[in-house]
Amino acid sequence: MIDLLFYVFAAITLISALLMVVSPNAVNGAICMIISFISTAALFVLLEAYFLAVIQVLVYAGAVMVLFLFIIMLMDVDKDTSRLIKDKLTLAASIAGFSLIVILMCAAFASGEHLPETALLPVLENPTGEGIGIPYTTSAKSFGYSLFTKYMLPFQVTGFLLLAAMIGVIVVSKKHVENS
Amino acid sequence: MTVGLNAFILLAGLLFAIGLLGVILRKNTLVIYMSLELMLNAVNLALVAFSRYNGTMDGNLFVFFIITVAAAEVALGLAIIVALFRLRQTVMVDELTSLSR
């Protein structure tokens, strides 16, 4: 049953991502992108990363894609849909590169002989915090525990990065005023 | 669930390939940017799968940081695209070649 769910959500993710790439209308592409992100969140649920699934839906499918849709509708860039792709040579080259990567991925991972098939480990309900590595848990408490112990410095750096991004966005999107 | 790690890595690789196809094929800057987000998403999926099958929390924390940085990056990139559109009235990459002349 859960295996069937994996295949269904994997198919939805791949098909909607492909529709996003080939869709001539950018708004339709953004909607396909939202579907792809939500089914990726469903795959996170299948991997028992519930907190990340919620974050994925809130941040990616919510905030990021709404920002994209807002900018697409603000710009109205779909006036001429005649010249979507660059030229014939670019089309042939990109399709050749895409098929090369697909063949490589299928040869490496579809047969299942190269990587050992590891079994799913049991999941703890609560983090213990003992030992060096933090074991895989389903609770959001372990995120807070890891963020404030092992990943304290990256957490602070990410905060400064968000501050810098905010100031940068304000500076870049401000209307340029001529100095008199 | 009896689906192994290989299936998740294959799915993440195919998603990454689709994102790469979008980046090198399309001309609209916004669609190129969405394809970049798709590639980041594929890496997130691979990291969560490795974390789950390895039994440690570190991959999940990486994905947490990647989502944070991606949100900041999208805000900044879209601001740059809006400034470019205000200056040149287009977002098609084949018309934004003023540096090569």
Interface residues (C-beta under 8 A of the other chain):
Chain A: I2 D3 F6 A10 T13 L14 A17 L18 M20 V21 A26 G29 A30 M33 S36 F37 T40 L43 F44 L46 L47 E48 A49 F51 L52 I55 Q56 V59 Y60 A63 V64 L67 F68 I71 I72 L74 M75 V77 R83 L84 I85 K86 T90 L91 A93 S94 I95 G97 F98 I101 V102 L104 M105 C106 A108 F109 A110 G112 L115 E117 T118 L120 L121 P127 G133 I134 P135 Y136 T137 S142 F143 S146 L147 K150 Y151 P154 T158 L161 L162 A165 M166 G168 V169 V172 S173
Chain B: M1 T2 V3 G4 L5 N6 A7 F8 I9 L10 L11 G13 L14 L15 F16 A17 I18 G19 L20 L21 G22 I24 L25 R26 K27 N28 L30 V31 Y33 M34 S35 E37 L38 N41 N44 L45 V48 A49 S51 R52 Y53 N54 G55 T56 M57 D58 N60 L61 V63 F64 F65 I67 T68 V69 A70 A71 A72 E73 V74 A75 L76 L78 A79 I80 I81 V82 A83 F85 T90 V91 M92 D94
